[in-house]
Amino acid sequence: MKKIDYDIPLFPTQYAQLLTNFLQSNPQKPDINQQISILEKSLAALESDFMTLQEILRILGTLPSITEDETLPFQFGKALNFTEHGLLGYVWLAKIDPMQLVDALVQHMSIKLPFFQLTTDRETFCIHIQLHDLWELGEARAFLAKIYFGSIYALAEKICGNVEIECDFSGHGPACLTADGTPTQAHVTWKFDCECNRITLQQVKFMESAEKQQFMQSMLSPDHTVPSEPDSHFDNGNQQHNSLEAIVASLVKKSFKDANIESIALQLGIGSRHLRKQLAAEGTSFKEIKSEIRKKFALLYVTETGISLHDIAQMLGFGDQASFTRAYRSWTGTTPGDARRLATKQPDIQ
């Protein structure tokens, strides 16, 4: 960034006021009232509804008790839910897939809080969101990054099984950052002194219509919880969770691209021939397991999300889109393109 950019009012004071409200409702330090008073006076002296980066860095420099706290910025970020971001109406009316909500939140934060450039990278069931420091934020980078992490986590805990957070700064360990006295549905792993700032959402689930409606309702009520088992609606009704079939299926779901019988057998510590025999004894095969999982996720990806067919093919481990189309036709009798058009077609108004 150019030096002149630091003096352009780009950042809405709305979020500074939200921080003040959060501190008032969550007194955590003996001198918090003094820090709140300093923050309120600084905001009152502003002449615009937007702040420059110079003003933000100056104000943060007067609040060491807040900015140096290991827990507070992450918890404040968690409090920045869709309502606080002003996205609740969009979320409720759009009825988009939870996976797409991640993209919506990332885009919104990139525009409203442009401290970092956010880039998203997807794997089969993972979303990597990396924070790129645009401004050389220095000592403020850790404080601001944790706010981003907390806000993304507030969504992530509802739609995935695990979250990994990598920080390019030092910290005192994950326990003090995650122990907020409330149960969470997603396990969090913190790593410090890494090469980048990145949050990874693992075991992201896709929801059928009824579960999606329940999830949307949870966006309205902080006390509402959704089922914590990410893959419950993919389970075969008579499949035991501790069977070899279930174990193999869980390994296949982690990465379709690398899932073959040799790699799965290696992870299980047995030979591929022995694995084939054991699966045959359960009345199935590796090919059948992988095909069934691919089919179920393909149906959800095609009809419930806006992910491109090319990306779906890659995510499910197909060599190209043509191979995916042939497989989809063999499963359903129609092409993925026709299935998506049918799923998104609006009924005619009489």
N, C-alpha and C positions, 0 to 999 in steps of 0.2 A: 504494500500500500504506500501511496505517496504521503508525505508529511501533511499536506493540506487535508487529506481525508480524515485525519484525527480530529479536525475542528468542524466537521460537518455533522449536524444533528441527525443521526441515523437510528438511534435506539429509543423506543417509546418509554416514557417515564412510568407507564402503566406497570411494568414489571418491578421497578424500584418500589412503587407503592405496594405491590403485592408482597414484596419482601418485608416491608414495614409491617403489614398486617400479619404476616406469618410470624415475625419475631414477637409481636404483641400477644399473639395467641399461643405461642410456644416458648415461654421464658425458660431458658436453659442455663443462663450464666448469671452470676451475681451482678455484673456490671451491664446487663443487657439493656436496662432502661436508659442508661447513659448513652449507649451505642444507638439506641432507637432515636433518642433526642437529637444526636448529631446527624443521623440520616434524615430525619424530618426537617431539620433546619436547612440542610443541603438541598433537599427537594423544593422547599419553599422559596429558595433563592433563585431557582431556575426560571428562565423567562419563556420557556417553550414546553410543549408536550413531548418534545424529543430531546435526547441528550447526545452530546458528542462523546467520543471515546475518551478524550482528554478529561472531560467532566467525570465520567464513570470511574476512570482510574484514580482520579484525585479523591473522589468520595470513598472508594474502596480503601485507599491509603489511610483514611482517618478511622477505619473500622477494623483494626487488627484482631479484636476479640471475635469478630464474625468471620473474617476472611481466613483466619488461621485455624478455625474450628474444623476438625476432621469430619464431623457428622452433619453439621448444619446445612451446608449447600446441597448435599444429596437429598436430605429430607425436604428442603425447600423445593427442589426440583420435582420430587414426588408429589408435592402439593399442587404443582402446575399441571392439573389434569385438563381434559378437553374443555371443561367449563371455563377455567381460568384463561386458557389460550383463546377462548372465543370460538371454538370449533364444534361445540356440542350440537348446534343446529344442523351444521353440515353433516356431522357424523350420523345423527338420527335420521335425517331425511334421505341421505344418499343410500343408506342400507348397504354400504360396501363391505367387502370381506375384511375381517380383522387384519389380514396380511396387508391389504391396501391401506389400512389405517396407519400403519407404520410409515408408508410413503407420504401420506398426508401430513403426519406430524413432522417428519423430517423436512418436508418442503416449507411448512409453516414456520418452523424454527429458523430455517435458513434465511427466511425473509424478515421475520419480526425480530430475531435476535442474531444478527449477522456477525457474531464474534468469531464463529468458526464456519468454514465451508464443510458441509456434511456430504459425504459420498456413501452410497449404499451398494453392497455387493451381495448377491444371493447364491447360496448353494441349495441342495435339495430341501433340507428342512432348517436351514440357518439363514439369518440375515446379519451381515456385518455392517455396522455403521461407524465410519471413521470420522474423527473431528480433525480438521486441518486448521491450524492457527494462521489466520489471515493477517494478524496485526502485530505479531511478536508481543504477546500479552505479558510476558515475563511472569512476575510473581502472582498476577491475577489469573493466570491460565488454569491453575489447579482448581481454584474456587469456581470459576465459570464452567470448566469442564464437568465438574461434579453436578452442577445444576442441570446441564444437558443430560448427563447420565441418569439423574434422578427422574427427570421428566419422561425420558424414553422408557425407563424401568416401570413407571406407573402404568404404562400400557403393556409392557412386556410381561409383567407378572400375571396378566389375565389371559395371555394367548400362547405362552410357551412354557416348557418345563425347566429350562436352565438359562441363566444369563452369565456371561463372562465379561468382565470389565477390565480393560488394559489401560494403564496410565503411564505417561512418559515422565511422571514426577514421583517423588517419594511419598510414602504414607506410613501410618502406624499399624497397618494390617486391616483385614476385612471385617473383623468382629465389631469394631467400634463404628463401622460405617453401615452395618446392616442390622444391628440390634436396636430396633426402634420400639420394641415392646408389642408389636402387632405381628400376627402370623402372615407369612407370604406364601404364595402358591408357586413361586419360581425360586429355585436355589441360586444364590449369587456367589460367584467366585471373583475375587479382586486380585489383580496382579499389578505391581508397581515397578517403576524404573524400566518400563518397556520402551520399544522404539516408537510407539505411536499412542494416541488416545483413541480407543475403539471399544464399542460395546457390541457383543455378539449375542443374538437371540437364538437359542438352540431349541430343537424339538418344537418348532412352531406348528401349531395345529390349524387345520381348516375345519370349518363348522358347517353342519347341515342347517337347514332353514330354522328348525325349532331351537337349536342351540345358539344360532346366530342371534335370534330374537332375544334369548335370555342374556346373551352377552351385551347387546345393545341396551337392555334394561339396566344392566350393571353400570353402564356409563352414567346413568341418571342417579343411582344410589350408591354412595361409597360403601355402604354396609352389605351390599348385595354381592354374593360370591357365585362363581361359576364352577362347574365340575373340574376337578384338578387333574383328572386322568386325560392326557392329551389325545390318546389314540383309542379311547373306549369305543367309538363308533366304527372303528375298523376291525374290531375283534370278531372272529367267527363265533357264533353263539355257543358251539360245543367245544371250542378250543380252550384248553387249560393253559393258564398264563405261565406255568412252569414246565410246559412240554417243550421238547426240542423244536417243534414247529414254531412255537411262539418265540423262542430264543432266536432262532434263525431269522424270523420275520423282523424282530426288533433290530437285528444287525443289518439287514437289508435296507431298512428304512433310514438308517444313518447316512448311507451313501449309495444311491443306485449306480453311480458311475463306476464305483470300484467293487460292486457286489457280484462276485462269482463264487462258485462252490469251493474253489481252492482258497480264496482269501477268507471266506467265512470259516472254513475248516481250520485254517491257520489261527484265526482269532479264538476258536474254541479249543485249540490245542489237540486236535485229532486229525487223522488223515481224511482226505476227501472221499476215498472209497468207503471208509467206515461211516462217514456222515451220510452218504447215499443210502447205505443199508439201514441206518437208524431211522432216517426219514421214511424209507419204504415200509419199515415196521409200523410206523404211525399212519400209513396209508396215504402218503403224500411224497412230493419230491421237491428239490430246490427250485426247479424250473416252474412248477405249479405255484409255489409260495411267492416267488418273485413276480410272476405274471399276475397273480391275484392282487398283490399289493399295488403294482403298477396300474392295474385296471381301476381300482378304487380311488387312487389318488388322481388318476387321469380324469375320471368323471368329475371329481370335485374341482380340479384345476380348470377344466374346460368350461363347466357350467356355472361355477360360483366365483370365479376370479377374472380379472382382466389381463392376466399374464399372457404374453404372446404365445402362439402355438410353437414357434421355434424354441422359445425358452423352456416351455413345458417339456418338449422333446429332450432337450439337454438335461433338465432337472431329473427326468425319469431314466436317464442313462441310454437313450436311443442315439444311434450314430448320426441320424439326420431326421428332418421332419417327415420325410416320405416314409421312413420305417415306422415312425410313431403313428402316422395316418393309417398305415396298413394294419398295425396292431389294434388301433382304436376301432377300425371297421370290423375286425374279426371279433371284438368283444361286444360291440353294440349294433352292428349292422349299418352304421352310418359313419360319416367322416367327422372328425372333431370340429371342422369349420361349420358343417351343417348343424351339429349338436349345439354349438355356441349360438348360432343365429336363432335356432328354435328356442333356446333358453332365454334369450334376451328380447325375443319378439313380444311386443306389447299387444294386448287384445284390442280389436277394433271397437271404437265407440259407436254404439247403436244410436 
